[in-house]
């Protein structure tokens, strides 16, 4: 054999083995890269799952926060109040401008809501459903199925001080007539 042939026989396997070695390294690198991509995809899927869980927990908290809490009147209102009402405006036949009325009002609350009871001779004459807003009290007459007349009464008390509460009571009658009374509440001495 000639020297050239011998060199070719020695160099070719070396070149082939070098190429195989480089291919093997490339294959190993590709496999490692694929493994890292899979790990990243797994982490990303776990992250997405955690985000969904967080969002569902937030929606549960929001639903919990929207459940109405029992509202109560401030302690300063939880006494009996003497009312003095004077008719200031009317187009109803039942009410004349200058008519005066006196009653006792009582602000109460329970698990069903906030109310104002209107008493006459220690008997409940009317019940208002109430709301205590920032600077005013809004009262609406409760719809009673036993009520013979279709009278709607709304009271807005928007001048609230320690010993006097003032506002307006609007009565809308069956024939859509309207009567407005000024309302003044003062603490009962009893």
C-alpha positions in Angstrom: 0.0 0.0 0.0 1.1 3.3 -0.7 1.5 6.1 1.7 -1.3 8.0 0.2 -3.7 5.2 0.5 -2.7 4.6 4.0 -3.2 8.2 4.9 -6.6 8.2 3.2 -7.6 5.1 5.1 -6.6 6.7 8.4 -7.9 10.3 7.8 -11.3 9.2 6.4 -12.4 7.3 9.5 -11.1 10.2 11.6 -13.1 12.7 9.6 -16.1 10.4 9.8 -15.7 10.0 13.5 -15.3 13.8 13.9 -18.5 14.4 11.9 -20.3 11.8 13.9 -19.1 13.4 17.1 -20.3 16.9 15.9 -23.6 15.4 14.9 -23.9 13.7 18.2 -23.2 17.0 20.0 -25.7 18.8 17.9 -28.3 16.1 18.6 -27.6 16.4 22.3 -27.9 20.2 22.2 -31.2 19.9 20.3 -32.5 17.4 22.8 -31.4 19.7 25.7 -33.1 22.6 24.0 -36.3 20.7 23.5 -36.2 19.6 27.1 -35.8 23.2 28.3 -38.7 24.3 25.9 -40.9 21.6 27.4 -40.0 22.7 31.0 -40.8 26.3 30.0 -44.1 25.2 28.5 -44.9 23.3 31.7 -44.1 26.4 33.8 -46.2 28.6 31.5 -49.2 26.2 31.8 -48.8 26.2 35.6 -48.6 30.0 35.6 -51.8 30.2 33.4 -53.5 27.8 35.8 -52.5 29.9 38.8 -53.8 33.0 37.1 -57.2 31.3 36.5 -57.3 30.2 40.1 -56.5 33.8 41.3 -59.3 35.2 39.0 -61.8 32.7 40.3 -60.9 33.5 43.9 -61.2 37.2 43.2 -64.7 36.7 41.7 -65.7 34.7 44.8 -64.5 37.5 47.0 -66.4 40.1 44.8 -69.6 38.0 45.1 -69.0 37.7 48.9 -68.6 41.5 49.0 -71.8 42.1 47.1 -73.9 40.2 49.6 -75.7 43.0 51.4 -74.7 43.6 55.0 -77.3 44.3 57.6 -77.7 48.0 57.8 -78.8 49.7 61.0 -79.7 53.3 61.9 -77.0 55.3 63.7 -77.5 55.2 67.5 -78.3 58.9 67.5 -81.6 58.0 65.6 -82.6 55.0 67.7 -84.9 57.0 69.9 -88.5 58.1 69.7 -89.1 61.4 67.8 -92.0 63.8 68.0 -93.0 64.9 64.5 -94.7 68.2 63.5 -95.9 68.2 60.0 -97.5 71.2 58.2 -99.1 71.0 54.7 -97.3 73.5 52.5 -98.7 72.6 49.1 -101.6 70.5 47.9 -103.9 69.8 45.0 -105.7 67.0 46.8 -109.1 67.3 48.4 -108.0 65.4 51.5 -105.2 67.8 52.4 -105.5 71.6 52.9 -102.6 74.0 53.0 -101.9 74.7 56.7 -103.1 71.3 58.0 -101.0 70.2 60.9 -100.3 66.7 62.2 -98.3 65.4 65.1 -97.1 61.8 65.5 -94.3 59.9 67.1 -91.6 58.3 64.8 -89.3 55.5 65.7 -86.3 54.4 63.7 -85.9 50.6 63.9 -83.9 47.9 62.0 -83.8 44.2 61.8 -82.5 41.5 59.5 -85.0 42.4 56.8 -84.0 46.1 56.6 -84.3 49.6 58.1 -87.7 51.1 58.9 -89.4 54.1 60.5 -92.6 53.3 62.4 -95.1 56.1 62.7 -97.1 55.8 65.9 -100.4 57.5 66.9 -101.6 56.7 70.5 -98.8 54.1 70.8 -100.1 52.1 67.8 -98.3 51.8 64.6 -100.1 53.9 62.0 -97.6 53.5 59.1 -94.3 51.8 58.4 -91.7 53.4 56.1 -88.8 51.4 54.5 -85.7 53.5 55.1 -82.2 54.3 53.8 -79.6 56.2 55.5 -77.5 58.0 52.9 -74.5 60.3 53.6 -76.4 63.5 54.5 -80.0 62.4 54.3 -82.6 59.8 55.3 -85.0 58.6 52.6 -88.2 56.8 53.6 -90.8 55.2 51.4 -94.2 53.8 52.5 -94.3 50.1 52.4 -96.7 48.6 50.0 -99.3 46.8 52.1 -101.6 44.3 50.4 -104.3 45.1 52.9 -104.2 48.8 52.1 -107.5 50.0 50.7 -106.1 53.1 49.2 -103.3 53.4 46.7 -101.5 56.2 48.5 -97.7 56.5 48.1 -95.7 58.5 50.7 -92.1 59.5 50.4 -90.1 61.3 53.0 -86.7 63.0 52.5 -85.1 64.2 55.7 -82.1 66.2 54.5 -81.4 68.6 57.4 -80.1 66.3 60.2 -78.8 67.9 63.4 -78.4 66.5 66.9 -81.8 67.7 68.3 -83.8 68.4 65.2 -84.3 66.6 61.8 -86.1 68.5 59.0 -87.3 67.5 55.6 -90.3 67.0 53.3 -93.0 64.4 53.1 -94.7 64.0 49.7 -98.0 62.2 49.5 -99.3 61.0 46.1 -103.0 60.1 46.2 -105.1 57.7 44.2 -106.0 60.3 41.6 -102.3 61.4 41.2 -102.9 64.4 43.4 -99.9 65.6 45.5 -99.6 67.1 48.9 -96.3 68.2 50.4 -95.7 68.6 54.1 -92.8 70.1 55.9 -91.5 67.6 58.5 -89.7 68.5 61.8 -88.6 65.8 64.2 -87.5 66.5 67.7 -86.4 64.0 70.4 -89.3 62.8 72.5 -89.1 63.6 76.2 -90.7 60.3 77.2 
